[in-house]
Amino acid sequence: MCNFDKDMCFWENDWSSTPTFHWRRHRGHTPSRNTGPDTFKSSYSPTGYYIYLETSWPARRAYTATLISKWLPPSELKCLTFWYSMYGHSVGAMRVYIRDDFEIKKLLWLRSGQQGMKWRKADINISSSSRYRIIFEGVRGNGYTGDIALDDISFTNGKCNDPGSTTARA
């Protein structure tokens, strides 16, 4: 599990996609007004860290920030769980992909537009016969009022209880 409280765990920014637009560790409110998650991060700790995309300048429309896991071993079935926030008038999109050892990239999950200020939970079933990486892509929308945040990314063995679901945390 990665809650970003100490570091980025085994997640890395892909600096080749857009060098000036990347995932950043942060805690509390984001700098821009009317954006970002509420003050409580997903693991119930108001002082904990999360990662997010700051969509203010120098970011531009459609800039994409890519977060990539380390190589993971083949697995029959795992559940990828994460918490996300997509809040602000001009939120773009977030996508989750799996990329296998053969460089085949498959879309697993997509959300676009404002999803509210609350943290929301997503569960995705994953399986791969070769080693693989998980990729989170955040895409900037039309303006600076649309931050995207991620927290508490974890993998568990077996099938997700409710795959594809999204649950808001009050």
C-alpha positions as CSV (number, residue, x, y, z in Angstrom):
1,M,0.0,0.0,0.0
2,C,1.2,3.5,-0.7
3,N,-0.3,6.4,1.1
4,F,2.4,8.9,0.1
5,D,3.0,10.0,3.7
6,K,6.8,9.3,3.5
7,D,7.6,9.3,-0.2
8,M,6.3,8.2,-3.6
9,C,6.7,4.5,-2.7
10,F,7.4,2.6,-5.9
11,W,5.6,5.1,-8.1
12,E,7.4,7.3,-10.6
13,N,6.5,10.3,-12.7
14,D,7.1,9.8,-16.4
15,W,8.9,13.1,-17.1
16,S,8.9,12.4,-20.9
17,S,5.2,13.0,-21.3
18,T,5.0,16.6,-20.1
19,P,8.1,17.7,-18.1
20,T,6.4,20.7,-16.5
21,F,3.2,18.9,-15.5
22,H,3.6,16.0,-13.0
23,W,2.2,14.4,-9.9
24,R,3.3,16.1,-6.6
25,R,3.2,15.1,-3.0
26,H,1.1,17.4,-0.9
27,R,-1.0,17.7,2.2
28,G,-3.9,20.0,3.1
29,H,-5.7,22.1,0.6
30,T,-4.3,22.7,-2.9
31,P,-3.0,26.2,-3.7
32,S,-5.8,27.2,-6.1
33,R,-9.2,28.2,-4.7
34,N,-12.2,26.0,-5.4
35,T,-10.0,23.0,-6.5
36,G,-8.5,19.9,-5.0
37,P,-9.7,17.4,-2.4
38,D,-11.2,18.4,0.9
39,T,-8.8,18.7,3.8
40,F,-9.1,15.0,5.0
41,K,-7.2,12.6,3.0
42,S,-8.5,9.1,2.4
43,S,-6.8,7.3,5.2
44,Y,-8.6,9.5,7.8
45,S,-5.5,11.5,8.6
46,P,-5.8,15.3,8.1
47,T,-2.0,15.6,8.3
48,G,-1.2,12.9,5.8
49,Y,0.1,13.4,2.2
50,Y,-1.5,12.5,-1.1
51,I,-0.4,13.2,-4.7
52,Y,-2.1,15.6,-7.0
53,L,-1.9,17.5,-10.3
54,E,-1.7,21.3,-10.0
55,T,-3.4,22.6,-13.1
56,S,-2.4,26.3,-12.7
57,W,0.2,27.9,-15.0
58,P,2.5,26.6,-16.6
59,A,0.1,23.8,-17.2
60,R,-2.0,24.0,-20.4
61,R,-5.1,22.3,-21.7
62,A,-4.7,18.6,-22.4
63,Y,-1.3,18.4,-20.7
64,T,-0.9,14.8,-19.4
65,A,0.9,13.7,-16.3
66,T,1.9,10.0,-16.1
67,L,2.5,8.0,-12.9
68,I,4.0,4.6,-13.4
69,S,4.4,1.7,-11.0
70,K,7.5,-0.5,-10.8
71,W,7.4,-3.7,-12.8
72,L,5.0,-6.2,-11.0
73,P,5.2,-10.0,-11.4
74,P,2.6,-11.9,-13.4
75,S,-0.6,-12.5,-11.4
76,E,-3.8,-14.5,-11.9
77,L,-6.0,-12.0,-10.2
78,K,-5.4,-8.9,-8.0
79,C,-7.5,-6.1,-6.9
80,L,-6.1,-2.6,-7.4
81,T,-7.8,-0.1,-5.0
82,F,-7.2,3.6,-4.9
83,W,-8.8,6.8,-3.6
84,Y,-9.2,9.8,-5.9
85,S,-10.5,13.3,-6.0
86,M,-11.4,15.3,-9.1
87,Y,-12.7,18.6,-8.0
88,G,-13.0,22.0,-9.7
89,H,-15.0,23.6,-12.5
90,S,-12.5,22.6,-15.3
91,V,-11.4,19.1,-14.3
92,G,-10.0,17.0,-17.2
93,A,-9.8,13.3,-16.9
94,M,-8.0,10.4,-15.2
95,R,-7.2,7.1,-16.8
96,V,-5.7,3.9,-15.4
97,Y,-3.9,1.5,-17.8
98,I,-2.1,-1.8,-17.5
99,R,1.1,-2.2,-19.7
100,D,2.5,-5.6,-20.0
101,D,6.0,-6.9,-20.8
102,F,5.2,-6.7,-24.5
103,E,4.5,-2.9,-24.2
104,I,0.8,-3.5,-24.8
105,K,-1.2,-0.8,-23.0
106,K,-4.8,-1.5,-22.1
107,L,-7.3,1.0,-20.6
108,L,-8.8,-0.3,-17.3
109,W,-10.6,2.7,-15.9
110,L,-11.6,6.2,-16.9
111,R,-13.3,9.2,-15.2
112,S,-13.7,12.7,-16.6
113,G,-15.1,15.9,-15.4
114,Q,-15.8,17.0,-11.8
115,Q,-16.5,14.2,-9.4
116,G,-17.1,16.3,-6.3
117,M,-14.8,17.4,-3.5
118,K,-15.0,14.1,-1.5
119,W,-12.5,11.3,-1.9
120,R,-13.9,8.4,-3.9
121,K,-12.7,4.8,-3.9
122,A,-12.2,2.8,-7.0
123,D,-11.6,-1.0,-7.3
124,I,-10.2,-2.6,-10.5
125,N,-9.6,-6.3,-11.1
126,I,-6.2,-7.0,-12.7
127,S,-4.6,-10.1,-14.2
128,S,-1.6,-10.6,-16.4
129,S,0.3,-13.6,-17.7
130,S,3.5,-11.5,-18.0
131,R,5.1,-8.9,-15.7
132,Y,3.2,-5.5,-15.9
133,R,3.1,-1.9,-14.8
134,I,0.1,0.1,-13.7
135,I,-0.1,3.6,-15.2
136,F,-2.2,6.6,-13.9
137,E,-2.7,9.4,-16.4
138,G,-4.1,12.7,-15.4
139,V,-5.2,15.1,-18.1
140,R,-5.6,18.9,-17.5
141,G,-9.0,20.3,-18.5
142,N,-9.8,23.8,-19.9
143,G,-8.6,25.9,-17.0
144,Y,-6.7,26.0,-13.7
145,T,-9.7,25.1,-11.6
146,G,-9.6,21.4,-11.8
147,D,-7.1,19.5,-9.6
148,I,-6.9,15.7,-9.6
149,A,-5.6,13.8,-6.5
150,L,-4.7,10.2,-5.7
151,D,-4.1,8.4,-2.4
152,D,-3.9,5.0,-0.7
153,I,-3.1,2.9,-3.8
154,S,-3.0,-0.8,-2.9
155,F,-3.0,-4.3,-4.4
156,T,-4.6,-7.3,-2.7
157,N,-4.7,-10.9,-3.9
158,G,-7.9,-12.1,-5.4
159,K,-11.0,-10.5,-6.9
160,C,-12.3,-7.1,-5.9
161,N,-15.5,-7.2,-3.8
162,D,-17.1,-4.6,-6.1
163,P,-15.0,-4.2,-9.3
164,G,-15.5,-1.0,-11.2
165,S,-17.4,0.6,-8.4
166,T,-16.8,4.0,-6.9
167,T,-17.6,4.9,-3.4
168,A,-17.5,8.4,-1.9
169,R,-16.0,8.8,1.6
170,A,-17.9,11.3,3.7
